[in-house]
């Protein structure tokens, strides 16, 4: 999954940094963390939808280690074993967002706000998944108007 993100999501962030004149290697690495975290957040948000399309975006070794089978995705209810995998992945992704936030001091103006907004949105989705009890097979959690207001102010006030 990380290799997929390296080749799909991360180049988008690097391209945006190039457009705003940020070319140093350190901020590029922070951008990679954010882009990978956003892609993995999307995978966590869309487990049910992706499974319906014949895709499972969890490493097989994680599923095997937690005794999760393909049949567990069919029930519509998220088994405890899969919830554990989701919980572990959310922790990993949160840490990526946290590390990626080190990009913010390299940015300025509207672009800085937009990146803070984007990170806060990804983190908010993770929180919603967590608050749902990690039930990724019941429905797709998405942001609502209240979430957008919270994200706006969090982005405005955060460092």
Secondary structure, DSSP 8 states (H G I E B T S, - for coil): -HHHHHHHTHHHHHHHHHHTT---HHHHHHHHHHHHHHHHHHHHHTHHHHHHTT---S-HHHHHHTT--GGGGTSSS--HHHHHHHHHHHHHHHHHHHHHGGGGGG--HHHHHHHHHHHHHHHHHHHHHHHTTS-TTT------HHHHHHHHHHHHH--
